[in-house]
Amino acid sequence: MYRNTAIDIQRSRANEVIQMTGYSDYLKASDTGTHSGRVAILCEALGIALELPEVEIRKLKTSGLLHDIGKNSIDKRIIDKPGPLSEYEWNQIKMHPTIGYRLLCSSEHMQEIAKYVLYHHERYDGMGYPIGLKGEEIPLYSRIIAVADAYDAMTNCRSYRETLDCDEAVGELIINKGTQFDPDIVDLFIEKVLIHY
């Protein structure tokens, strides 16, 4: 009973934030929307592979869905720019985790998810943003989102680069184990999630 109530409350709060911020329109109107939905599904699959409790899997899936909510506040011309970004434009893009964190913190029930959104571009080697956390200083769910986000971005059409096939994307994940990505999450993703996709 409690588990289902907690899941229902979380789902309701996520929907409220999506509506309040206009993210629902963004999800429908852009490739990022379909990207966020796919990231949510990959996060859910990783949660299942980790044998997390149902309420935690739902939290992880919601975090994946909302990971780019901060992009809704960035100029769409920058988000959709087909060529290289200027330093100014790149700095604008790098603000989206912080913007997303602030938006989600406006709801008392979304503050934990806000933390996962804030850190999803941190790197395992400490060279990420916005803070430069390293290794297991980065919350587990943020490390999971990082792998799901990167894989989906590599294997789906983006205005700024060519699409990779599954094997090429897996190769990139493997090359970046221990630098950009948590090696254990990459291994789990390849061994337990990709076999179903």
N, C-alpha and C positions, 0 to 999 in steps of 0.2 A: 504494500500500500504506500509506504513512505517513498520507496524508490520511484514509483510511477508519478506520485505527486511532485517530487523534486524534478523529474524530467519534464513534466507538464509546465511547471513554473519556469524552468529554464527556457523551454521552447517559447513560452508566452513572452518572457522578457526579451529574448532575442528578436522576436517579431516586432515588439514595440520599438526597440532600438533601430531596427531596419527601417520601419515606417517613419519614425521620428527624424532620422538623418537623411531621408531620401535615398537610402542605399538600395531600396527595392527597385526604384527606377533605374539606378546604375546597373543593378544585376541584370535587368531585362534588356537594357539598351546597349550593352557593350560585351565584347569578348571576355572582359574580366569577369563578368557575371557568370558566364558558363565556366570560366576557369575556377572561380570560387566554389561553384557547385561540385566540380570534379575534385578539387582539393579536399573539400569536405568528405566526399566519398572515400578518397584515398586515406584520409586521416581516420575515418571510421574503420576501414579495413586494417590499418595498423593497430588501432586500439583493440580490435578483435584478436589479431595475431599476438598481441601482448597479454591477452586474456584479462583485460581490464573489466571491472564491474560495469554493468549497463549504464549506470548514471555517469560514469567517467567517460565511457565511449561517446555518450551524447554530448558531454562537455567538450571533448576533443573534436567531434564533428562540427559543433557550433563554432568553435574556435577557428577551424579550417574555413568554414563558410564566411566568417567575419574578418579573416586575416587582412584583407585589403580594404576594409571599410574606410580607412583614412584616405584612400585614393579618390573617394567621392568629393573631397574638398580641394583637390589639385586640378589645375587647368587641364581640361580634356585634350587640348592641343598638345600638351606635354606628354600626357599618358599615351596618346595614339601617334606620336611623332614617328615617322618611318625611318629617319636617319639617326645618326649619333646625337646624343644630348650634349648641350653646352654644360659648362660647370654649374651655372645657375640652375638649369633644368634638372640636372642630376641631384643637386642639393634639394630641390623641391620634391623630387621622387623619394629621396631618403627620409623625408619628413613623415611619410604616410604611416609608419608604425606608431609614431608618437601621436599623430593626429587621431588615429584609430583608438589608441589607448585612452586619450582624453574623452573622445566621444562615448566609449563604452563605460568609462568611469562615471558618466552621468547617471547611470543606472546602478543602484546599490547591488543588484543581483548579477551584474555583469563584470564586476571588478576583477574576479579571478580570471575570466576569459580575457579581459583587457590586458592583463599581464602577459598572457601567451601571445597575444597580438603584438604587443610592444617588442617582444624579443625574437620574433620569427625571422629577422634578417641578421641576427647575431651569427657568428661563425665559430665553429668548434676550435679554431686556432686563435680566437680572440680578435680577429681582424674585421669583424662585422660592425653593424650599427643597430641602434643608436648609441649604445654604451660601450661596447667592446668586451662583453662577457666572453668567457672562455670555457670550453668543455662542459662539465656538469654544473657549472654556475648558471648555464642557460637552462630554463625549465624544460623538462622532458617534452611537454606538449609543443613547446616552441621548436624544439629540435625535430619533432615529428613533422610539424607544419613545413619546416624548411625543406625537408626531403620531398614531401608531397608536392609542394609549391614548385620546386625546381624541376621535378620530373614532368609535371603537367605543362609547365611553361616551355620546356624543351621539346615536348612531343606534340604541341599544338601550335597552330599558326599565330605568329606574333608579327606586328608591323615592322619591328626593328631587326629581325633575324630570320634565318631559314629554320624550318622545322626539322627536327632530328627524328629518325625512326627509333623504335623501342631499344634496339641493341646499342645504338649510338648514345642514347640518353643513359642507359645503364652503364656504359663505359665511362661517361662523364661523372656519374655518381661514384663509381669505383675510384676513378682518378682523384676525386676530391674528398675521399674518405679521410677523416682525421685532420683535414684542413678546413674545408667549408662545412662538412657534414659529420655528424656523429657516426662513427664506423658501425656500431651495433645496429643503429636504426637503418642504415643503408643495407646491411646484410639481411635484416629482417624483412625489409621492403622487397628486396630481390627474391628471397627464398620463400616468403609466405604470402606476399600480396600480389606480385606481378604474375604469378602462376595462374591467377584467376582473371587476368585482364588481357 
